[in-house]
């Protein structure tokens, strides 16, 4: 845990994480761990000490953005229009997935063991459930729609548009098409 480390270890952790965020944004979730280590000015063993697996590094990279999405969901809970609140939050999730190239797959719900499964997806599901429940209670969305459905839809759209000339515009357009189709 970074807070319990020596000062140089904390600096290394922070530097590795900063470099990893840039590398993932530029090269996606398959960014080279060796290149991250070189750019951060540390050895690959130092990267692995802090992040024993690629998944651990990707989870750390996404943690701050996931926390922002959770806070946004809490803020939107006070929005009077339940449909608008849910859609604004989902737009934020689309934006996050597009900006974090390759991390959309990290939100996928194909993990067979929910206890040790995808903590990012579980955190988002917990944050979005009140928004979705309220939207369903007011008839803004069908009652059988789940957060898993919505996140899976976003992940699929984001993954399908990653290689477009303008992935953000393509993902947003497709998501809005899906919403329009669901809303009629």
N, C-alpha and C positions, 0 to 999 in steps of 0.2 A: 504494500500500500504506500503511495507516494508520501503521505504525511508522516510516516514513521521512518523514513529513509534519511541517510546522511544528506547534507546539502548538495554534494556533487551528484549523488544518485538522483535527487529530486530534479536538479538541473538537466541531467541526461534524460530523465523521463519526460520532462516538459519539452525539451528540444526534439526528442524522437517523435512525440505526439504531434508537435507542430509540423515537422517535416512530413510525417505520415498523412496528416490532413491535406497538405498541399499535394502530395503524391497521389492520394486517392482521388482528389478533385481532378487532377490532370490525367491520370492513367487508369482510374477505376480501382476496383477492389483487388485486382491482381497486380497492383503496383509492386515493384521489386523490393523485397525486404532488404536485400544487400545494398541497393541504391539508397534506400531510406537510411540505413546505417551510415553509409559513406557521406551522404549529405548532412546528416546530423553530427558527423565527426566522431562517431563511436564505432566500436566493432560489432559484428553481427551477434556475438555472444552477449553483449550488453543489451541489444534489442531483445534477444530471446529471454534474458533474465527478467526484463520488465514485462514482456509480452510473449509468453511461452508458445503461443500458437498464432497463426494469422488471424483466426477468429477473435482472439483476445485483443489484438491490435485494432481490428476493425470495430469491435464493440467499443473500445476506448475512443476511437475517432468519432464514432456516432453519438456517444453518450451526452455530450453537451447539447447537440442539436435535438436529440430526443427529449432532453429535459426542457428545452425551449418549447417543443411541441406540446408537452404535458402542461406547461404553464399556460400556453395559448388556449388549450382546451378548457382549463379552469377559468380563464378570463372570459371565454365565449359562453360559458354556462349561464352568464347573466344576460346574454343577448335575448331580447324578447322574442325574436323570430327564430324558432327552433331549427327550421330548415336552413335558414341563412347561416346560423351558427355552425351547424354541422358541415355545410358546404364550404364555408370559409376555412374551417379547420382542415378539411380534406384537401382543399387547394394548397394549404401550407404543407401538407404531407407530400403532395405531388411535387411541389417546389423543392422540398428537401431531397426527395428521392432522385430528382433530376440533377440537383447540384452535387450529390454524393454518388457520382457515377459508379455503378457496380454494386453499390450498397443496397439497392432495391432488393436484390436477392437475399440479403441478410434479413429482410422483413418478411420473407416468404413463410408460409404456414405449412411447410412440408416436414417439419421436425416431428418424428414419431414419439419422442419422449417429452411431454409438456413440462415436466418438472425440471429437466436439464436442457430444455429447448431454447428457443430464441427469446432472450430477455428483452430485446428491443421491441419485438412484436408484442410481447406480453405487456410491456409498459405502455405502449401506444393503445393497446386494447383496453387496458384499465382506464386510461385517460379519456378515451372516446366513448366508452359505454354510457356515461350520463348524457352526452350530447345525442347519441343515437336513440337512447331510450326516450328522451324527451321528444325528439323528432317523430318517433313512432307513435308515442302517446297522443300527439297532436295531429296525426294522420299525414304528416309531411313525407314520410317514407313508409313503405309496406312494413308491417310488423314482423315479418320473417327475415328481414335483412339483418345481417350480423356485422359486427366490426370486422370480423375475419373476412367476410365477403368483400367489404369495401377496401380493406388493405390489400387483399389479393388482387382485386381489380386494379388498384393503383400500381402495385408491383408489376403486374402483367403489362400494363400500359407503359410504364417507365422502362421496363426491359425491352419492350418492342420498339421504343423510340430512341434508345441510347445512341444509335449510329446515324440518326437523322442529322441533317445539316443544322437544324435548330431544335435540339431535343426538348427544350423547355416549352417552346411553342407547340410542338407536335404532341407532347404529353398532355399539356393543358387542353388543347383542342379535343383530343380523344376523350379525356376525362369528362369534359363538358358535354360531349356527344353522348357519352354513357349516362350521365346524369339526366340529360334531357329525355333520353329514352326511358329511364327508370321513373321519371316524374310524370309521364303522360298516362 
